[in-house]
Amino acid sequence: MNLVHTVLEKIKFQWKTLKKAFSDLNQEKSGAILPHELRSHLRHWGLSLTDQQFAGLFSHFDTDGDGRISYEDFMISAGTEINPMEQLYFRQDIDKAPKRVGCRHTHCWTAQSGQSDYCTVHLKMFRERGVQLLAKIFESVCKVWNSFISRVSE
């Protein structure tokens, strides 16, 4: 029985992406799969290994030999065998572009304010403009409303 092939088949069967498999195998969320985490999953899958078998299996996945399986180790050891084209289709494996931290107003690179996409100055300008527009609307509606009320009253 080829242990590496068996484990790779279990991973392929249980998870759709390499990233999700790594995330779930890394139970402590330490950024790397530790030996006891892998052994726990092997037991869950019904694979009882001797210490020697486990050491050989772990060293296959721990490509840099640092005693932990980082995501890079996992991509090198399992990714090429499970789904070599995954990196082309599963975009969650690629770091997202950093969010723009400058104001969205044209030619303004001042820092954004709180949860807004605009800086404090532009937020104030937008609020003031909004208040002006509401005042105009209120003024025009109020004239019409007052004449309507006076007609209804008569």
C-alpha positions in Angstrom: 0.0 0.0 0.0 1.4 3.4 -1.0 0.7 5.7 1.9 1.3 8.9 0.1 -1.1 8.0 -2.7 -3.7 6.9 -0.1 -3.5 10.2 1.8 -3.6 12.2 -1.5 -6.7 10.3 -2.5 -8.3 11.1 0.9 -7.5 14.8 0.5 -8.9 14.8 -3.1 -12.1 13.1 -2.0 -12.7 15.3 1.1 -11.8 18.8 -0.2 -12.4 20.7 -3.4 -9.4 23.0 -3.1 -5.9 22.7 -1.8 -6.4 25.9 0.2 -9.4 24.5 2.0 -7.7 21.2 2.7 -4.7 23.0 4.2 -6.9 25.2 6.3 -8.9 22.3 7.7 -5.8 20.2 8.3 -4.2 23.1 10.2 -6.6 22.7 13.1 -4.7 25.1 15.4 -4.6 27.8 12.7 -0.8 28.2 13.3 0.0 28.7 9.7 1.4 25.2 9.3 0.2 21.6 9.7 1.9 20.1 12.7 2.6 16.4 13.1 -0.1 15.8 15.7 -2.7 17.6 13.4 -1.8 15.3 10.5 -1.8 12.2 12.7 -5.3 13.2 14.0 -6.7 13.3 10.5 -5.0 10.0 9.6 -6.7 8.4 12.6 -10.0 9.9 11.5 -9.6 8.4 8.1 -8.9 5.0 9.7 -5.2 4.9 8.9 -3.1 3.5 11.8 0.5 4.1 11.1 3.7 3.1 12.9 6.0 5.9 14.0 8.3 5.0 11.1 5.5 5.1 8.5 4.2 8.4 9.8 7.7 9.9 9.8 8.2 8.9 6.1 4.7 10.3 5.2 5.2 13.5 7.1 8.6 14.1 5.5 7.0 13.7 2.0 4.7 16.6 2.8 7.3 18.6 4.7 9.5 19.4 1.7 11.8 21.9 3.5 12.3 19.6 6.5 11.5 22.1 9.2 9.2 19.8 11.1 6.0 21.5 9.9 4.0 21.5 6.7 3.7 25.1 5.5 1.3 26.0 2.7 4.2 26.2 0.3 5.3 22.7 1.3 1.7 21.5 0.8 1.4 23.1 -2.6 4.7 21.5 -3.7 4.0 18.0 -2.3 0.2 17.7 -2.7 -0.8 20.4 -5.1 1.0 19.2 -8.1 -0.4 15.7 -7.7 -4.0 16.6 -6.6 -4.8 19.4 -9.0 -1.9 21.0 -10.9 -4.2 23.5 -12.6 -5.9 24.7 -9.4 -3.9 27.9 -9.2 -5.4 28.9 -12.5 -9.0 28.4 -11.3 -9.2 28.9 -7.6 -8.5 32.6 -7.1 -8.7 32.3 -3.3 -5.1 30.9 -3.4 -3.9 34.2 -4.7 -3.5 37.1 -2.3 -6.0 39.8 -2.9 -4.9 43.2 -4.1 -4.4 45.6 -1.3 -7.4 47.9 -0.7 -6.8 51.5 -1.9 -6.3 53.6 1.2 -6.6 57.0 -0.5 -9.8 59.0 -1.0 -11.8 58.0 -4.0 -12.3 61.6 -5.1 -10.4 62.5 -8.3 -6.8 63.4 -7.6 -7.1 63.1 -3.8 -4.8 60.7 -2.0 -5.6 61.8 1.5 -6.3 58.9 3.8 -9.9 57.6 4.0 -12.1 58.4 6.9 -13.4 55.4 9.0 -15.4 53.0 6.9 -15.9 55.6 4.1 -14.1 55.6 0.7 -13.6 59.3 1.0 -11.4 61.6 3.2 -12.8 63.8 5.9 -12.8 67.0 3.7 -14.7 65.3 0.8 -17.2 63.8 3.2 -17.9 67.2 4.7 -18.3 68.7 1.2 -20.7 65.9 0.2 -22.7 66.5 3.4 -22.9 70.2 2.9 -24.0 69.8 -0.8 -26.6 67.3 0.3 -28.0 69.7 2.9 -28.1 72.4 0.3 -30.1 70.2 -2.1 -32.5 69.1 0.6 -33.1 72.8 1.6 -33.9 73.7 -2.1 -36.3 70.7 -2.3 -37.9 71.5 0.9 -38.3 75.2 -0.1 -40.0 74.3 -3.4 -42.2 71.6 -1.9 -43.1 73.9 1.0 -44.4 76.6 -1.3 -46.5 74.1 -3.2 -47.6 72.4 0.0 -48.7 75.6 1.7 -50.8 76.7 -1.3 -52.3 73.2 -1.5 -53.2 73.3 2.2 -54.8 76.8 1.9 -56.8 75.6 -1.2 -58.0 72.5 0.7 -58.9 74.7 3.7 -61.1 77.0 1.6 
